[in-house]
Amino acid sequence: MSHAVYMKILGIDPGFDRLGFGVIEMDGTKPVCLEYGCVYTDNKTELLHRIQKIYEATADLIKKHAPDAVVVERLYFQTNVKTALDVGMARGVIILAIAQSKISLVEITPNQVKQGITGYGAAAKRQVQDMVQRLLGLAEIPEPDDAADALAIAIVGAQLTPK
């Protein structure tokens, strides 16, 4: 008789203005939603303080939930260079917080998330959100989009995380 694998995963959709997060627990093969939301930084606030807020929020989520792994979406090509640089800085401090916690890091691409959730690597954002709602048995689609994306990242990441 096999034993169910219980694993807690924190998924992060890195962003500079808005960082999405989702925490799930795997009850065997079924994902269960524990928490989701966003961390916002104000574009009128100094860069140093925005970066610090992202780092501290990530460290706090790790401390609060003690996940077995943190799954972070990889930066994909952005046509807006400033956006890419900002998201890259956010990813850097997120990864630093993970490294300092000595928890496993799993990185996945947006296409891996779409493929893992819907079975189709070019799925529309709405299809991914609908599947997240269904897989987690939620009454409605998680809002905002970044939180739903983070939950999708956590669900797919759980499949890729060594047990």
C-alpha positions as CSV (number, residue, x, y, z in Angstrom):
1,M,0.0,0.0,0.0
2,S,1.4,3.4,-1.0
3,H,1.4,6.4,1.3
4,A,0.1,9.7,0.2
5,V,2.7,12.4,-0.3
6,Y,2.0,15.6,1.6
7,M,4.0,18.5,0.4
8,K,3.5,22.3,0.8
9,I,4.5,24.5,-2.2
10,L,4.8,28.3,-2.5
11,G,4.3,29.5,-6.1
12,I,5.5,32.9,-7.0
13,D,4.7,35.0,-10.1
14,P,7.5,37.5,-9.9
15,G,6.6,41.1,-10.5
16,F,7.8,44.5,-9.5
17,D,4.6,46.4,-9.2
18,R,2.6,43.3,-8.2
19,L,4.0,39.9,-7.1
20,G,1.6,37.1,-7.1
21,F,1.8,34.2,-4.6
22,G,-0.1,31.0,-4.0
23,V,0.4,28.4,-1.4
24,I,-0.9,24.9,-1.9
25,E,-0.6,21.6,-0.1
26,M,-0.6,18.3,-2.0
27,D,-2.9,15.9,-0.3
28,G,-1.7,12.8,-2.2
29,T,-2.2,14.0,-5.8
30,K,-4.9,16.6,-5.1
31,P,-3.8,20.2,-4.6
32,V,-5.4,22.1,-1.8
33,C,-5.3,25.9,-1.7
34,L,-4.0,27.4,1.6
35,E,-3.6,31.0,0.7
36,Y,-3.1,33.3,-2.3
37,G,-2.7,37.0,-3.0
38,C,-0.4,39.7,-4.2
39,V,2.3,41.9,-2.8
40,Y,2.1,45.4,-4.2
41,T,4.8,48.1,-4.5
42,D,4.0,51.7,-5.2
43,N,5.8,53.1,-8.3
44,K,6.1,56.4,-6.4
45,T,8.2,54.7,-3.8
46,E,12.0,54.7,-4.1
47,L,13.5,51.6,-5.8
48,L,15.4,50.5,-2.7
49,H,12.2,50.4,-0.6
50,R,10.3,48.5,-3.3
51,I,13.1,45.9,-3.6
52,Q,13.2,45.5,0.1
53,K,9.4,45.1,0.4
54,I,9.6,42.2,-2.2
55,Y,12.4,40.5,-0.4
56,E,10.8,40.9,3.0
57,A,7.4,39.7,1.7
58,T,9.0,36.6,0.2
59,A,10.9,35.9,3.4
60,D,7.8,36.3,5.5
61,L,5.7,34.0,3.2
62,I,8.5,31.3,3.5
63,K,8.6,31.8,7.3
64,K,4.8,31.7,7.7
65,H,4.2,28.6,5.5
66,A,7.5,26.7,5.7
67,P,7.0,25.2,2.2
68,D,8.9,22.2,1.0
69,A,9.8,24.1,-2.1
70,V,9.3,27.5,-3.7
71,V,8.4,27.5,-7.4
72,V,9.2,30.7,-9.3
73,E,8.3,31.5,-12.9
74,R,11.3,32.2,-15.1
75,L,11.6,35.5,-16.8
76,Y,10.6,35.3,-20.4
77,F,11.4,37.7,-23.2
78,Q,9.8,41.1,-22.7
79,T,9.6,43.7,-25.4
80,N,9.8,46.4,-22.7
81,V,13.4,46.5,-21.4
82,K,12.6,48.4,-18.3
83,T,9.9,45.9,-17.3
84,A,12.3,43.0,-17.9
85,L,15.0,44.7,-15.7
86,D,12.5,45.4,-12.9
87,V,11.1,41.9,-12.9
88,G,14.7,40.6,-13.1
89,M,15.6,42.6,-9.9
90,A,12.5,41.3,-8.2
91,R,13.4,37.7,-9.1
92,G,16.9,38.2,-7.8
93,V,15.7,39.2,-4.3
94,I,13.0,36.5,-4.3
95,I,15.7,33.9,-5.1
96,L,18.0,35.4,-2.4
97,A,15.2,34.9,0.2
98,I,14.7,31.3,-1.0
99,A,18.4,30.6,-0.8
100,Q,18.7,32.1,2.7
101,S,15.8,29.8,3.9
102,K,17.6,26.7,2.5
103,I,14.4,25.6,0.8
104,S,14.4,24.0,-2.7
105,L,13.9,26.3,-5.6
106,V,12.1,25.1,-8.8
107,E,12.0,27.4,-11.8
108,I,9.5,26.9,-14.6
109,T,8.6,28.7,-17.8
110,P,5.3,30.3,-18.6
111,N,4.8,27.6,-21.3
112,Q,5.5,24.8,-18.8
113,V,2.8,26.3,-16.5
114,K,0.3,26.4,-19.4
115,Q,1.1,22.9,-20.5
116,G,1.0,21.5,-17.0
117,I,-2.3,23.1,-16.1
118,T,-4.3,22.8,-19.4
119,G,-2.3,20.3,-21.4
120,Y,-1.6,23.0,-24.0
121,G,1.5,25.2,-24.0
122,A,-0.1,28.1,-25.7
123,A,-3.3,28.2,-23.6
124,A,-5.0,31.5,-23.0
125,K,-4.7,33.1,-19.6
126,R,-8.4,32.6,-19.0
127,Q,-8.1,28.8,-19.7
128,V,-5.3,28.6,-17.1
129,Q,-7.4,30.5,-14.5
130,D,-10.4,28.3,-15.2
131,M,-8.4,25.1,-14.6
132,V,-6.8,26.5,-11.4
133,Q,-10.3,27.2,-10.1
134,R,-11.4,23.6,-11.0
135,L,-8.3,21.9,-9.7
136,L,-8.5,23.6,-6.4
137,G,-12.3,23.4,-6.1
138,L,-12.6,27.2,-5.5
139,A,-15.9,29.0,-5.8
140,E,-14.5,31.5,-8.1
141,I,-11.4,32.3,-10.1
142,P,-8.7,33.7,-7.8
143,E,-8.1,37.4,-8.3
144,P,-6.0,39.3,-9.3
145,D,-4.5,37.4,-12.3
146,D,-1.1,37.3,-10.7
147,A,-2.4,35.3,-7.7
148,A,-4.2,32.8,-10.1
149,D,-0.9,32.5,-12.0
150,A,1.0,31.9,-8.8
151,L,-1.4,29.1,-7.9
152,A,-0.9,27.6,-11.3
153,I,2.9,27.9,-10.8
154,A,2.6,26.1,-7.5
155,I,0.4,23.3,-8.9
156,V,2.7,22.6,-11.8
157,G,5.8,23.0,-9.6
158,A,4.5,20.4,-7.2
159,Q,4.6,17.9,-10.1
160,L,8.3,18.8,-10.7
161,T,9.4,19.0,-7.1
162,P,11.4,15.9,-5.9
163,K,9.4,14.1,-3.3
